């Protein structure tokens, strides 16, 4: 059984690199379409990825040759399906960050059937591409932080104040050789704390989708921070919205009202994709399932009524039986005969670990990597299923792509 090649790549809109490996300054004139598309296609084809997450992706922007970069990448890798989530509509500006397009619609998600649509409205966002059969698509947008940070910008000296921008995430339920799994492409804020809340929100957002989970992207978080955030996201629930903080009963009622079936994770094939719980910090959108498979929705089953009463009575009866058995043992043999049952030792390969980084290697900057902003995080994947990791050098972007081989 062959391993899948899972990759994440921050394109930096396909910005070319200087001979020393540093990004070239912002182009004063529109880029040549053939040159821009050719460099991107070469970089993506060299990855030979089965699942590819891309961040900082342009759609019909002048700086990238007025091409649909997701469509170019899909053709280069031979993708069977893909989605591009437009985090914003507009064009980049040297100082203000972005000039928004007032005539553009709200949050939009584009796929293979939308190539050429809205060509007059340039956009920028996150994409997820795959060669595997897709059963369900889902997308969301995060609001920007209310403030920015001084950052280094290619072609400028010193630090430049940069405002934060909306971010997007795309999720897909894919079918591998071993069954269904969920892949998520995300690009998070560079503002500390804000990106942590966004990452915790993604964990809740995909909680009803089938495991294993693969979370790919540029999180603007280094080291073990992303894994720690995901592992303890229950503590972070209050940072992303009021529904998650509510007591269990109110939270269940809110979820049931917005998403019939959100409280359970058993899977049943249904018709159209479903809506999602609105959160103050983001916009969400479900995308209809592709032709390669139906959309999926979790089934809901009530935990109240006679069935619950019967379970409660059974629990009380078992508790009385246990107490009676304990009293009998004490009378027969005394306390010295009571032993704690030892839990059988598990073999190392029997345990599925929690959230973990499948590759710990620097990816930024591309000419001399020293830190890792780009991650491939997973839960439900056995350590023995993870193969080699690669960070190949490409002719574009100040990030190196991160490629991991996984048996799924």
C-alpha positions in Angstrom: 0.0 0.0 0.0 1.6 3.3 -1.1 1.9 6.3 1.1 0.1 9.6 0.4 2.2 12.7 -0.2 0.7 15.5 1.9 2.0 19.0 1.4 1.5 22.6 2.5 2.9 25.6 0.6 2.7 29.3 1.3 3.0 30.6 -2.3 3.5 34.3 -1.4 1.3 34.8 -4.5 4.1 33.1 -6.6 6.6 36.0 -6.0 9.9 35.2 -7.7 13.1 35.0 -5.8 16.4 36.9 -6.4 19.6 34.9 -7.1 20.4 35.0 -3.4 17.1 33.4 -2.6 15.4 36.5 -1.1 12.0 37.6 -2.5 12.1 40.3 -5.2 10.3 43.7 -4.4 6.7 44.3 -5.3 6.5 44.5 -9.1 5.7 48.0 -10.5 4.0 46.5 -13.6 1.6 43.5 -14.1 3.5 40.2 -14.2 3.8 38.2 -17.4 1.1 35.5 -17.3 3.2 32.8 -19.0 6.2 33.4 -16.8 4.1 33.6 -13.6 2.0 30.5 -14.3 5.1 28.6 -15.5 7.0 29.1 -12.3 4.1 28.1 -10.2 3.3 25.0 -12.2 7.0 23.9 -12.1 7.1 24.3 -8.3 3.8 22.4 -7.8 4.6 19.6 -10.2 7.9 19.0 -8.5 6.1 18.3 -5.2 4.0 15.4 -6.8 1.6 15.8 -3.9 -1.7 13.9 -3.5 -3.1 16.5 -1.1 -1.9 20.1 -1.3 -2.8 23.1 0.9 -1.8 26.5 -0.4 -1.8 29.9 1.3 -1.5 33.5 0.0 -3.0 32.4 -3.3 -4.0 35.0 -5.9 -7.0 34.8 -8.2 -6.8 37.2 -11.2 -4.3 39.6 -9.5 -2.1 41.8 -11.7 1.0 41.0 -9.6 0.7 37.3 -10.5 -0.2 37.7 -14.2 -4.0 37.8 -13.9 -4.2 34.0 -13.6 -6.2 31.7 -11.4 -3.3 30.3 -9.4 -5.4 27.4 -7.9 -6.4 26.3 -11.4 -2.8 26.4 -12.6 -1.6 24.4 -9.6 -4.5 21.9 -10.0 -3.5 21.2 -13.6 0.2 20.9 -12.7 -0.5 18.3 -10.0 -3.3 16.5 -11.8 -5.9 17.3 -9.0 -9.3 15.6 -9.2 -11.0 18.3 -7.2 -10.1 21.5 -5.5 -11.5 24.6 -3.7 -10.3 28.1 -3.3 -11.7 30.2 -0.4 -11.4 34.0 -1.1 -10.4 35.6 2.2 -10.9 39.1 0.6 -11.7 40.7 -2.7 -9.5 43.6 -3.8 -6.0 44.5 -4.9 -2.8 45.0 -2.9 -1.6 48.5 -2.0 2.0 49.4 -1.0 1.1 51.1 2.3 -2.6 50.4 3.3 -2.3 46.7 2.6 -5.3 46.2 0.4 -7.8 48.3 -1.6 -11.1 46.5 -1.2 -13.4 45.9 -4.1 -16.7 47.6 -3.0 -18.7 45.8 -5.8 -17.5 42.3 -4.8 -19.8 39.9 -3.1 -19.2 38.4 0.4 -17.3 35.2 1.2 -17.0 33.1 -1.9 -15.6 29.6 -2.6 -14.5 28.6 -6.1 -14.0 25.2 -7.6 -13.2 23.6 -11.0 -16.6 24.6 -12.3 -15.9 28.3 -11.5 -12.8 28.8 -13.6 -13.2 32.1 -15.4 -16.1 33.3 -13.2 -15.8 36.7 -11.5 -12.6 37.3 -13.5 -13.1 41.1 -13.0 -13.0 40.8 -9.3 -9.5 40.0 -8.0 -9.3 38.0 -4.8 -6.8 36.4 -2.5 -7.1 33.4 -0.1 -6.5 29.8 0.7 -6.8 26.6 -1.4 -7.0 22.9 -0.9 -6.3 20.5 -3.8 -6.4 16.7 -4.0 -6.1 13.7 -6.3 -8.4 11.7 -4.0 -12.2 11.2 -4.0 -13.9 14.0 -2.1 -17.1 13.4 0.0 -17.6 16.8 1.5 -16.3 20.3 1.3 -16.4 23.0 3.9 -15.0 26.6 4.1 -14.8 29.5 6.6 -13.3 32.9 6.9 -11.7 34.5 9.9 -12.1 38.2 10.7 -8.7 40.1 10.9 -7.3 41.3 14.2 -8.2 45.0 15.0 -4.5 45.9 14.8 -1.4 45.0 12.9 2.3 44.6 13.6 5.6 46.1 12.2 7.1 43.5 9.8 9.8 43.1 7.3 8.6 43.6 3.7 10.5 42.7 0.6 12.0 45.7 -1.1 11.8 48.0 2.0 14.3 48.9 4.7 13.6 48.2 8.3 10.1 47.4 9.6 6.9 48.4 8.0 3.5 48.6 9.8 1.3 45.9 8.3 -2.4 45.7 9.1 -3.9 42.2 9.6 -6.1 40.8 6.9 -9.0 38.3 6.8 -7.9 34.6 6.7 -9.6 31.5 5.3 -9.7 27.8 5.9 -10.9 25.0 3.6 -11.7 21.4 4.8 -12.5 18.3 2.8 -13.5 14.7 3.8 -11.3 12.5 1.6 -11.3 8.8 0.9 -7.9 7.1 1.2 -7.0 3.4 1.0 -7.8 2.9 4.7 -11.1 4.9 4.7 -12.3 8.4 5.2 -10.2 11.2 6.8 -10.4 15.0 7.0 -7.8 17.4 5.6 -7.8 21.1 6.4 -5.9 23.9 4.7 -5.5 27.1 6.8 -3.7 30.4 6.9 -3.8 32.1 10.3 -3.1 35.7 11.5 0.4 36.9 12.4 -1.0 38.7 15.5 0.0 36.7 18.6 -3.1 35.4 20.5 -5.4 36.1 17.6 -3.9 33.2 15.6 -4.2 30.9 18.7 -8.0 31.7 18.9 -8.3 30.9 15.2 -6.5 27.6 15.5 -8.7 26.6 18.5 -11.8 27.6 16.4 -10.7 25.3 13.6 -10.5 22.3 16.0 -14.1 22.9 17.0 -15.2 23.6 13.5 -14.1 20.1 12.3 -15.2 18.2 15.4 -18.1 16.5 13.6 -16.0 15.3 10.6 -14.4 11.9 10.4 -10.9 11.2 11.8 -8.0 11.0 11.3 -7.5 14.8 11.0 -4.7 16.5 9.0 -4.3 20.2 9.6 -2.0 21.9 7.0 -0.9 25.4 6.6 1.0 28.5 7.6 -0.1 29.2 11.2 2.4 31.9 12.0 3.1 29.9 15.2 6.5 28.2 15.9 7.7 25.1 17.6 5.2 23.1 19.7 2.7 25.9 20.1 0.2 24.7 17.4 0.2 21.2 18.8 -0.2 22.5 22.4 -3.1 24.8 21.3 -4.9 21.9 19.6 -4.4 19.5 22.5 -5.8 22.0 25.0 -8.4 23.7 22.8 -11.1 22.8 25.3 -9.6 25.4 27.6 -9.5 27.9 24.7 -13.2 27.6 23.8 -14.1 30.9 25.3 -11.8 32.8 22.9 -13.8 32.0 19.7 -17.5 32.5 20.6 -20.3 32.4 23.1 -21.8 29.1 22.1 -18.8 27.1 23.1 -18.7 28.8 26.5 -22.3 28.1 27.4 -23.3 25.4 29.8 -23.7 22.0 28.2 -27.5 22.1 28.0 -27.7 25.5 26.4 -24.8 24.7 24.1 -26.5 21.5 22.9 -29.8 23.4 22.2 -27.9 26.1 20.2 -26.1 23.5 18.1 -29.3 21.5 17.5 -31.1 24.6 16.4 -28.4 25.7 13.9 -27.1 22.3 12.8 -29.5 19.3 13.2 -27.1 16.5 14.1 -24.1 18.5 15.3 -24.1 16.8 18.7 -23.1 13.3 17.3 -20.4 12.1 15.0 -22.0 9.0 13.5 -22.0 9.4 9.7 -25.0 9.0 7.3 -25.0 9.8 3.6 -27.5 12.6 2.8 -28.2 15.1 0.1 -26.9 18.6 0.2 -24.2 19.9 2.5 -25.3 21.6 5.6 -24.9 25.0 7.3 -22.7 25.7 10.2 -22.9 27.4 13.6 -22.2 31.2 13.1 -19.4 32.6 15.2 -18.6 36.3 15.8 -15.0 36.0 14.6 -15.7 34.3 11.3 -17.9 33.5 8.4 -18.7 30.0 7.4 -19.8 28.3 4.2 -20.6 24.7 3.3 -19.8 23.8 -0.3 -21.9 21.1 -2.0 -20.2 17.7 -2.3 -18.3 17.0 -5.5 -19.3 14.6 -8.2 -16.9 12.0 -6.8 -19.0 11.4 -3.7 -22.0 12.6 -1.7 -22.0 15.3 0.9 -22.0 13.9 4.5 -23.9 14.9 7.6 -23.8 13.6 11.1 -26.9 11.8 12.4 -28.6 13.0 15.6 -30.0 10.8 18.3 -31.7 12.1 21.4 -30.3 11.3 24.8 -33.5 12.1 26.7 -36.7 10.3 27.5 -37.3 6.6 28.4 -34.0 5.4 27.1 -32.1 7.7 29.3 -34.2 6.9 32.4 -33.5 3.2 31.7 -29.8 3.8 31.6 -29.9 5.8 34.8 -31.8 2.9 36.6 -29.3 0.4 35.2 -26.4 2.5 36.5 -27.9 2.7 40.0 -28.5 -1.0 40.1 -24.9 -1.8 39.0 -23.6 0.6 41.7 -25.7 -1.2 44.4 -24.4 -4.6 43.2 -20.8 -3.4 43.3 -21.2 -2.1 46.9 -22.8 -5.3 48.0 -20.0 -7.4 46.4 -17.4 -5.2 48.1 -19.1 -5.6 51.5 -19.2 -9.4 51.1 -15.5 -9.5 50.3 -14.6 -7.5 53.3 -16.6 -9.8 55.5 -15.0 -13.0 54.1 -11.4 -12.0 53.8 -10.7 -8.6 55.2 -9.2 -5.6 53.6 -5.9 -7.3 52.8 -7.6 -9.4 50.2 -8.8 -6.3 48.3 -6.5 -5.6 45.4 -6.6 -2.9 42.8 -7.0 -4.4 39.3 -4.0 -3.5 37.2 -4.6 -2.2 33.8 -2.9 -4.4 31.1 0.2 -2.8 29.6 -0.4 -1.7 26.0 2.1 -2.1 23.3 3.6 1.1 21.9 1.9 0.6 18.5 -1.6 0.1 20.0 -2.0 3.7 21.2 -3.1 6.5 18.9 -1.3 9.7 20.0 -3.0 13.1 20.3 -2.2 16.1 18.1 1.3 16.0 16.9 3.6 17.7 14.3 4.3 15.1 11.6 7.5 17.1 10.6 9.6 19.4 12.8 11.8 21.2 10.3 12.4 24.9 9.5 10.6 26.3 6.4 11.2 30.1 6.6 12.9 32.0 5.1 13.4 29.8 2.0 17.0 30.8 1.3 18.1 30.0 4.9 15.4 28.3 6.9 15.6 29.0 10.6 11.9 28.9 11.9 8.9 26.7 11.2 5.7 28.6 10.5 4.3 25.9 8.2 3.0 22.7 9.8 1.4 19.4 9.0 -0.5 18.5 12.2 -2.4 15.3 12.7 -4.5 13.3 15.2 -5.5 9.7 14.8 -2.4 8.8 12.8 -0.1 6.2 14.1 3.6 7.1 14.4 4.5 4.1 12.2 2.3 5.5 9.4 4.4 8.6 9.0 7.2 8.5 6.5 9.8 11.0 5.3 9.5 14.7 5.4 10.9 17.1 2.7 11.3 20.8 2.4 12.4 21.3 -1.3 13.6 24.6 -2.6 11.5 26.3 -5.2 11.9 29.3 -7.6 9.1 31.2 -5.9 8.0 32.3 -2.4 9.9 33.0 0.8 8.5 29.8 2.4 9.7 26.4 1.5 6.9 23.8 0.9 6.6 21.1 3.6 5.9 17.6 2.2 5.2 14.5 4.4 4.5 10.9 3.4 1.6 9.4 5.4 -0.1 6.0 5.1 -3.8 6.8 5.1 
